[in-house]
Each structure stands twice: as structure tokens, then as C-alpha cells.
């Protein structure tokens, strides 16, 4: 495999899957270009067993279930995570870290993503039935939590201070990075533009951020002029899109650089 000039490895064929209890999406990379992207939003939050059945149907519909991929990545999005600084991290205490912020079952298995550039670890509960299925179907693959992917995408902007949100129709991830250190990482469920701006403004207040100076970067399901964007713009002077800068997409997909950021970022 050859290294391209923008430090992206050219993989002949790769599959990226993002799974949450609210929906799923996946995209296919073919010889350096994103050739397919599909998204399924659920009418209500499902359980992991139901999500797996939806994933099987979606992959079959796109005729991907029997394809061979040189690289497969899975991004897991749920609220069962926490971020632990490197200095406090002990791999033998994974579930103990989560007990402070999440309600766990005795059968829950915890895993971890290392984020060396931020000197911390994301500890989380993966969907083990889905990871088992992906392994059985495609063989060796990698998986990470969505907050890890989003934090690294935000850090890659190389800004002194970055406040960034990534929206879906039912929830959004929020990270704040200052001087190459993670100040906040969270996931919020929302059902209205008022919910959305409440969490944003609360974050600005708690971290002593300046609504006149500190830029809010947005990605995902948001466009200039829509309800969430306009609500945020009423209270925050500067809003910009957090844009994906990796593989090019087939022109037929008509993707904006800030859309489907995480599933595309996981390919890099």
C-alpha cells in the first residue's frame, strides 16, 4: 500500500460502520475514494439485539454482507463512556471508572481507546453482540468509541481552543480542547433547539468560555439557516463548520465536508 502526499494510506477497499441505539450508518472506500454512504435512523431507541438485526438488513440491502474488505472499522456511539487522564489510568480498573457516571450490568464488558496525543484513555462499554457479528462476518477489524474519534478530529484542527459539537437527529457529542488538553467530553440527548442551546450555553458558562470570542465548531446534521444553527447563532457570535479533510467522495454522494464526519474520519 502506498502512502499518499496527505498522509492517508490508500486501502483498495475499506468499510466503516457507525452504530448507536438511535441509528446506524456505513460507508465504503474504494481505491482512495468514498463510493457509498448509507444511513438508517430508527423511529425510537432500540436495544442492542434489535440494532444488530437492523445492521444485518442494512448490510444485506447494500450487498456488503459477503464482500471482502482489506480494512473494516466500527465506531460505537453510546453514553456509556468516560475519559481518564493517562496519569490516573489503570487497565485493571475499567469498570470502576464507569461506575461513577454510568449504570452498569454485571455482565457488561469494558474496553478502552488510547488517545496518546491527548494523554488520556476513553473507557466504554461496547456492543459485544455487534462486535462479535462483525468479526464473524468480516474477520479482523478495529473498533473505537465515537467520542475518541471526535476528540481526535477536533484536535487535528490545531486550534489553541476548540469547542465542537457533532449532531445527529437525537443526540450530539460535545468536546472542548484547549492547549492540546481535553477539557470536556460529553454526549447529550435533545429533542428541540432549546435543549440544544441549553447544553451549549451551560458548557460555555461552566468552562468560562467567551460567547463573543470563542468559536463554536459544528458538524453532522446541521446546516446554516436551520433551527439549531440559528438558535446557536442568537447566543454565540462565531460559528464555523468542523470539516472532514480526508478521502474524497464520489460526486454523486453530494456530501458536505462537515456531514457524516465520524464515519468518514474512522477510515483515516
N, C-alpha and C positions, 0 to 999 in steps of 0.2 A: 504494500500500500504506500502510495506516495504522499508526501507532505505538501500541502498547498502553501501559497505565499501568505495566506492569512491564518496560518497555524491550525487549520482544520484538516483532520485526516479524511482522505477520500475513501469511504467504505462503499463497495459496489452496491450493497443492498442492506438497509437497516430499517428496523421497526421501532417506533417509540409509542408507548401506551401510557395514558394517564387515567387513573381510576380514583373515584371518590364515591361516597354513598349517594351523591346527588346526580352523578352522571359520569360519562367517560368519553375519552377521545383518543384517537391514534393517528399517526402519520407515518408515511413511508418515504424513505430516502432512497433514490435510485441513481447511482453513479453521479453523486455530487449535487443532486437537485431534489427538492421535496416534490414528489409526484402525486401524493394523495394525502388528504387530511379529512377526517370524518369525526363528527361529534354527536353524542346522544345525551340529551338531557332527560332525566327522569321526572315524572309527574309528581313524585314525592320521594322523600328519603327512603332508600331501601336498606336491607341488611346485606352483609357480605355474600350470603348464599344467593340471594336474588341478583346481586350485582354480577356475580360470576356467570349466571345464566344469560344475562344481557350482554356480557362481554363475548361469550361464545357465539351468540347470534350475530352480533355486530361483525366479528371477525369472519364468520362464515359468509355473511352478506357481501362483504368486500372481497371474498375469495382469498383471504390471507391465512386461513387456518392451516393450510397444507404447504404454504410457501417456505422456501429456505431463505433465512436472513443471516448474514455474517455477523450482525450485531442486533441485539434486542435489549431495549431499556424499558423499565417500568417506573413510573412516578406515582407515588402513593400520596393522596391528599386526604387527611383527616385531622381531627382536633386532638388526637392522642399523641402529643409530642411535647418535648421541652428541649431547650438548648442549654448545654452545660459547658462552662469555660474549661479549657484544657487543664488549667491548674487544679481544678476540682474534680476532674473526671476519673472514674474508676470503672473499668469494664465489668466488674463484678456487682455493681450497684444499679444496673439499668432500670429495673422495675421500681427501685426505691426512688429514683429521680422522678419518675412519672406519677407516683402516688401523691405528690404534693399538688398536682394540677389536674389529674385525670382519675376517673373511676375505672378501676381495672377488675377483670375477672381472674380467677385463679389459674385459668388455662391460657391467659394472654402471654404471648412471647414477645419480648422486646428486642429491637435491633438498633443499630447506630450508624450514622453517617459521620465521617470525619470531614471537617472543614478547616484544613490547616491554614489557609490564608486569613481566616478569622480567629484562629486559635480556639476553636470550640468544637463540640460534637452535638449533633441532633439525635436525641434518643426518642424512639417512637414505637408504636405497635403497628406492624404491617398487616395486610390482609393475607394471612397464610394460605387460605384456600386458593386465592388468586395467584400467589407466587408459586404454589405447587403446580397449578394448572399451566402457567407459563413455562415452567421448567419441563413438565411432561410434554408440552406441545412443541417447544422450540429449542430445548436444551439449555445450555449455559446462557445466563443473561445477568444483567445488573439491575438493581432497584435502589431507589432513594426516596426520601420524603420530599414533598413539594416545597416545603419551607427551606430546605437545603438548596434546591435548585434555584429558587427565587432569590435567596440571600446572595448566592454567588453571582447571579445575573445582575443584581443591583450593585454589588461590589465592583463588577467589571466596568462600571461607568467611570470609575476613578474620580469620583467627586469627593470633596472634603466632607460633605454632609449630604446624605441621600435619604429621603423619605419616600417610600414606594409602596404602591398597592397593586394587586393583581386581582381583577374581579371576574367572577362567574355570575350566573343569574341568581344564586342563592347564598353565596359566601364570598369573602375576599381575604387574601393574605396581606399582611402588612409587615414591612421590615423598616427599621431605621438603622442606618450605618453612619458612623461618624469617626473620622480619622482611622479608618480600617478596622473599626471595632463595632460589633453588633450591639446596639443599644436596646432594641426591642424586636421581637418576632412573635406574631400572633395571627390567629385566624378567627374571623368574625362572621356569624350568620346574620343576614339582613334581609328585610322584606320591603323596604321603602328607601327613598332617597334621604329621608330624615334619619333612619337608622345608620345609613352610610356616613353621613356627615357627622353624626354624633360621635362615632368611634374615631373618626379622623381628628375632630377638634379636641376630643379628650386626650388623644395621643400628643397633639401639639402642646396642650396645656401641661400635661404631666412631665413632659421632657423639656419644657421651657423652650419650645421651638417658636420661631417668629413667623406668624402668618403673613407678614408683609415682605419677608425676605427669603425664607426657606421654601424651596421649590417642592411641590408635591408631584412625584412621577407616577403615572398611571399606565396600566397595561391590562390586556384581557378584554372583557366585554364592556367597553366604554368608548364613546366617540364624542368628539367636540360637538356640543349642542344638545346632547341627550340629557335626561333628567339628573343623573348622578353627576355628570360633568358640570352642568350649570349650577347645581346646588353647591358643589365644592368651590366653584369659581366665585360664588357670592361671599365666601368667607376667607378664601386663600388667594392671594394676589397672583401667584405664579404657578401654573400647572403645565407640565410637559409630559410627553409620551415616553415611556421606557421601551426602547425598541430593540428587537432581535437583530443581530448583525452576523448571523452565521450563514448557513447554506441558503442559496437562492431557492425560490419556489417556482414551480411551473406557473406560467402566466394565467392559465385557466383557473387557478385557485383564487385569484384576486385577494390575496392576503395582505393586510396592512402590517407594517413592521412590529406593531405592539400587540397584535392579535395572536392568540394561542402561543404565548411566549414560552411557557414552561415545557410544553410537549416538544417544541422545536429546540429549546435550549438543551434538553436532555440528550439530543443527538450529538452535541459537540464533545 
